[in-house]
Amino acid sequence: MLDLHTFRPRDAVDLVPDYLNACLERGLLRVRIVHGKGTGQLRETVHAILRRLPIVESFRLGDEFSGGWGATIVYLRPAGPGRDRRGPAE
């Protein structure tokens, strides 16, 4: 689980891809990112990042057992040979 409560939305730009790549390297294909409910700015930032990453198969908001709309559940694609996991350069 990555808890972003103490981070600013701009910090998530590097943290989220790094965290997801580390999870993928360890064989974790389902992970939770906690962004809190707040104003939704951090959630939207996280979702925008997830949409751009080729290692992300899908994502959804958490349910009542995994943080509700204060968390996002991310499903990663298994790593394949030669796959660029970082996504497009910005």
Summary of the structure (lengths in Angstrom):
residues: 90
radius of gyration: 12.4
end to end distance: 25.3
largest distance: 39.8
contacts: 236
relative contact order: 0.22
helix: 36%
strand: 21%
